[in-house]
Amino acid sequence: MYDRAGCRANGSQSVTGERALGEKGSPERGIHALDGRRCNNGVTRPEIRKCGAIWMNLPNSITMSRIIMIPLFLWILSPHFPWQGPSGAQEISASVLFVLASITDGLDGYLARKRGQITTIGMLLDPIADKIMVTAAFVALVAYNPDVVKVWIVVVIIGREFLVSGLRSIASSEGFTITASELGKLKTVVQIVAVVSAILAHRWDHWQIGVLSIPVRWYAIAAIYFAALVAVISAVDYFIGFWKKIDHASKDGRDRRKAAVLSRGKSVRIS
């Protein structure tokens, strides 16, 4: 059994630095333990890397890289980007960067679970990075391509993110979690398609590939409206799941209080 820091939950102390893995507080032995011998709670390789609060692991580094990509993405979409013109370098660069950032969204969580490197800082940074990335992209697109991305659509999409974040906070304070549904995963994919297509529609109305004509602008408008629709539906679905959990928890609380009252009443009669 391991705790969030990855150390064995046997009451042993988990510390950082040279003494994180040392025996009897010896820095020298701690360094040897870091080389793979043993930490003070008896964990050996391959678990040795889990011992201690090493927060900047690979999954967390990927999450941080996603956060760093956000200002770079905004700079590419700004008028200060040097390679603007009919070649579409600005649009292609922004699209590629956003797709890469979106890939890291799933990659960091997958690696954290597979490598056993789920940390508190990772659980904090990952949703924050997601919210900032989505918010920054849609707000920037209102100015970058206002004919395709309307203000009210952005308000709906960002409002959904705030609503879900608030419900998650309440659920966490009540001691339960609401798992992500398939609608939430669909919402993520649709938003990626909507953002990329809206960026490309800034430069091209359609792509002509031989006899095949791809209406880029039409796809962008359809994807943006579909993203708003999925955001609303997924928000309603999430709220229903939240309400069921809250209602079930409140019923359990009332039943426990009623049982406690009946128990006290019986004890009074017996006495």
C-alpha positions as CSV (number, residue, x, y, z in Angstrom):
1,M,0.0,0.0,0.0
2,Y,1.4,3.4,-1.0
3,D,0.4,6.9,-0.2
4,R,0.2,9.8,-2.7
5,A,3.9,10.4,-2.5
6,G,4.5,6.8,-3.4
7,C,5.9,5.7,-0.1
8,R,4.8,2.7,1.8
9,A,2.0,3.5,4.3
10,N,3.6,1.9,7.3
11,G,4.0,5.0,9.5
12,S,7.5,5.7,8.3
13,Q,8.6,9.2,7.7
14,S,8.8,10.6,4.2
15,V,11.2,13.5,3.8
16,T,13.0,15.2,1.0
17,G,16.6,16.0,0.1
18,E,19.6,14.1,1.0
19,R,17.9,12.5,4.0
20,A,14.8,11.4,1.9
21,L,16.2,7.8,1.6
22,G,18.8,7.7,4.3
23,E,18.9,5.3,7.2
24,K,19.2,6.7,10.7
25,G,19.4,10.2,9.2
26,S,22.7,9.6,7.4
27,P,23.1,11.9,4.4
28,E,25.8,9.5,3.0
29,R,23.5,6.5,3.2
30,G,20.8,8.6,1.7
31,I,22.8,9.2,-1.4
32,H,23.6,5.6,-1.7
33,A,19.9,4.8,-1.3
34,L,19.2,7.2,-4.1
35,D,21.5,5.1,-6.2
36,G,19.1,2.2,-5.7
37,R,19.8,0.5,-2.4
38,R,17.1,1.1,0.2
39,C,15.1,4.0,1.7
40,N,14.2,4.4,5.3
41,N,10.8,2.7,4.9
42,G,12.2,-0.4,3.2
43,V,11.3,0.4,-0.4
44,T,13.7,-0.8,-3.0
45,R,13.9,-0.7,-6.8
46,P,11.8,-0.2,-8.8
47,E,9.8,1.5,-6.1
48,I,12.8,3.5,-5.1
49,R,11.9,6.4,-7.3
50,K,8.5,6.7,-5.6
51,C,10.0,7.3,-2.2
52,G,10.1,11.0,-1.2
53,A,8.3,14.1,-2.5
54,I,10.0,14.4,-5.9
55,W,7.3,16.4,-7.5
56,M,8.9,17.4,-10.8
57,N,8.6,13.9,-12.3
58,L,7.9,13.2,-16.0
59,P,4.1,13.6,-16.0
60,N,4.3,16.8,-14.0
61,S,7.0,18.1,-16.4
62,I,4.6,17.4,-19.3
63,T,1.8,19.3,-17.5
64,M,4.2,22.2,-17.0
65,S,5.1,22.2,-20.7
66,R,1.4,22.5,-21.5
67,I,1.2,25.6,-19.3
68,I,4.3,27.1,-21.0
69,M,2.8,26.5,-24.4
70,I,-0.2,28.7,-23.7
71,P,1.6,32.1,-23.8
72,L,3.5,30.9,-26.9
73,F,0.2,30.0,-28.5
74,L,-1.3,33.4,-27.7
75,W,1.9,35.1,-29.2
76,I,1.5,33.1,-32.4
77,L,-2.1,34.3,-32.8
78,S,-1.1,37.9,-32.0
79,P,-0.3,40.6,-34.6
80,H,3.3,40.5,-33.3
81,F,4.0,37.1,-34.8
82,P,6.6,37.8,-37.6
83,W,5.6,35.2,-40.1
84,Q,2.2,36.3,-41.2
85,G,1.0,36.2,-44.8
86,P,-0.8,34.2,-47.5
87,S,1.4,31.1,-46.8
88,G,-0.6,30.4,-43.7
89,A,2.5,29.9,-41.5
90,Q,0.8,31.6,-38.6
91,E,-2.3,29.5,-38.7
92,I,-0.4,26.2,-39.2
93,S,2.0,27.0,-36.4
94,A,-0.8,27.8,-34.0
95,S,-2.8,24.7,-35.0
96,V,0.2,22.4,-34.6
97,L,1.1,23.9,-31.2
98,F,-2.5,23.5,-29.9
99,V,-2.7,19.9,-31.1
100,L,0.6,19.1,-29.3
101,A,-0.7,20.8,-26.1
102,S,-3.9,18.7,-26.4
103,I,-1.9,15.5,-26.7
104,T,0.0,16.3,-23.5
105,D,-3.4,16.6,-21.8
106,G,-3.9,12.9,-22.1
107,L,-0.3,11.9,-22.0
108,D,0.6,13.2,-18.6
109,G,-2.3,11.4,-16.9
110,Y,-1.5,8.2,-18.7
111,L,2.1,8.3,-17.7
112,A,1.3,9.2,-14.1
113,R,-1.0,6.2,-13.7
114,K,1.4,3.8,-15.5
115,R,4.5,4.9,-13.7
116,G,2.8,5.2,-10.3
117,Q,3.7,8.9,-10.2
118,I,0.4,10.4,-9.2
119,T,1.2,13.4,-7.0
120,T,-0.8,16.1,-5.3
121,I,0.9,18.9,-7.4
122,G,0.0,16.9,-10.5
123,M,-3.6,16.6,-9.5
124,L,-3.6,20.3,-8.9
125,L,-1.8,21.5,-12.0
126,D,-3.5,19.2,-14.6
127,P,-7.1,20.6,-14.4
128,I,-5.7,24.2,-14.0
129,A,-3.7,23.7,-17.2
130,D,-6.7,22.3,-19.0
131,K,-9.0,25.2,-18.0
132,I,-6.4,27.9,-18.9
133,M,-5.7,26.3,-22.3
134,V,-9.4,26.1,-23.3
135,T,-10.1,29.6,-21.9
136,A,-7.1,31.2,-23.6
137,A,-7.8,29.5,-26.9
138,F,-11.4,30.6,-27.2
139,V,-10.9,34.1,-25.9
140,A,-8.0,34.6,-28.4
141,L,-10.2,33.3,-31.2
142,V,-12.9,35.9,-30.5
143,A,-10.4,38.5,-31.5
144,Y,-8.6,36.4,-34.1
145,N,-11.6,35.1,-36.1
146,P,-14.7,36.9,-34.8
147,D,-16.8,35.9,-37.9
148,V,-16.5,32.2,-36.9
149,V,-16.2,32.4,-33.1
150,K,-19.0,34.4,-31.5
151,V,-18.7,35.9,-28.0
152,W,-21.8,34.1,-26.7
153,I,-20.4,30.8,-27.7
154,V,-17.2,31.4,-25.8
155,V,-19.3,32.5,-22.7
156,V,-21.2,29.2,-22.9
157,I,-18.1,27.1,-23.2
158,I,-16.1,28.9,-20.5
159,G,-19.1,29.0,-18.2
160,R,-19.4,25.3,-18.5
161,E,-15.8,24.9,-17.3
162,F,-16.5,27.1,-14.3
163,L,-19.7,25.3,-13.4
164,V,-18.0,21.9,-13.5
165,S,-15.0,23.1,-11.5
166,G,-17.4,24.5,-8.8
167,L,-19.4,21.2,-8.6
168,R,-16.1,19.2,-8.3
169,S,-15.0,21.4,-5.4
170,I,-18.3,20.9,-3.6
171,A,-18.2,17.2,-4.3
172,S,-14.7,17.0,-3.0
173,S,-15.7,18.8,0.2
174,E,-18.6,16.3,0.7
175,G,-16.2,13.4,0.4
176,F,-17.1,11.9,-3.0
177,T,-16.0,12.2,-6.6
178,I,-17.9,12.3,-9.9
179,T,-16.2,10.4,-12.7
180,A,-15.8,11.8,-16.1
181,S,-18.5,10.6,-18.6
182,E,-18.2,9.8,-22.2
183,L,-19.8,13.2,-22.9
184,G,-16.9,14.9,-21.2
185,K,-14.4,13.1,-23.4
186,L,-16.4,13.9,-26.5
187,K,-16.5,17.6,-25.4
188,T,-12.7,17.6,-25.2
189,V,-12.3,16.1,-28.7
190,V,-14.9,18.5,-30.2
191,Q,-13.2,21.5,-28.7
192,I,-9.9,20.5,-30.2
193,V,-11.4,20.2,-33.6
194,A,-13.3,23.5,-33.2
195,V,-10.2,25.5,-32.1
196,V,-8.0,24.1,-34.9
197,S,-10.6,24.5,-37.6
198,A,-11.4,28.1,-36.5
199,I,-7.7,29.0,-36.7
200,L,-7.4,27.5,-40.2
201,A,-10.6,29.2,-41.3
202,H,-8.9,32.6,-40.6
203,R,-6.7,32.0,-43.7
204,W,-8.7,29.6,-45.9
205,D,-12.3,29.3,-46.8
206,H,-11.7,25.9,-48.4
207,W,-8.9,23.6,-49.5
208,Q,-8.8,22.3,-53.0
209,I,-7.0,19.0,-53.1
210,G,-7.3,17.8,-56.7
211,V,-11.0,17.3,-57.4
212,L,-11.8,17.3,-53.7
213,S,-12.9,20.5,-52.1
214,I,-12.8,20.8,-48.3
215,P,-15.0,23.6,-46.9
216,V,-12.7,24.7,-44.0
217,R,-14.8,27.6,-43.0
218,W,-18.1,25.6,-43.0
219,Y,-16.4,22.9,-40.9
220,A,-15.1,25.5,-38.5
221,I,-18.6,27.1,-37.9
222,A,-20.2,23.7,-37.5
223,A,-17.5,22.6,-35.1
224,I,-17.8,25.7,-33.0
225,Y,-21.6,25.5,-32.6
226,F,-21.4,21.7,-32.0
227,A,-18.8,22.4,-29.2
228,A,-21.2,24.8,-27.6
229,L,-24.0,22.2,-27.8
230,V,-21.9,19.4,-26.3
231,A,-20.6,21.8,-23.6
232,V,-24.2,22.5,-22.5
233,I,-25.3,18.8,-22.6
234,S,-22.2,17.6,-20.7
235,A,-22.8,20.3,-18.1
236,V,-26.4,19.1,-17.6
237,D,-25.2,15.5,-17.4
238,Y,-22.5,16.4,-14.9
239,F,-25.0,18.4,-12.8
240,I,-27.5,15.4,-12.8
241,G,-24.7,13.1,-11.6
242,F,-23.7,15.6,-8.9
243,W,-27.3,16.0,-7.7
244,K,-27.8,12.3,-7.4
245,K,-24.7,12.0,-5.3
246,I,-25.7,14.9,-3.1
247,D,-29.2,13.6,-2.7
248,H,-27.9,10.1,-1.9
249,A,-25.5,11.5,0.7
250,S,-28.2,13.6,2.3
251,K,-30.5,10.6,2.6
252,D,-27.8,8.6,4.2
253,G,-27.2,11.4,6.6
254,R,-30.9,11.6,7.5
255,D,-31.1,7.8,8.0
256,R,-28.1,7.9,10.3
257,R,-29.5,10.7,12.4
258,K,-32.9,9.0,12.6
259,A,-31.2,5.7,13.7
260,A,-29.3,7.6,16.3
261,V,-32.4,9.2,17.7
262,L,-34.2,5.8,17.8
263,S,-31.2,4.2,19.5
264,R,-31.2,7.0,22.2
265,G,-35.0,6.6,22.7
266,K,-34.7,2.8,23.3
267,S,-31.9,3.3,25.8
268,V,-33.9,5.9,27.7
269,R,-36.9,3.4,28.0
270,I,-34.6,0.6,29.2
271,S,-33.1,2.8,31.8
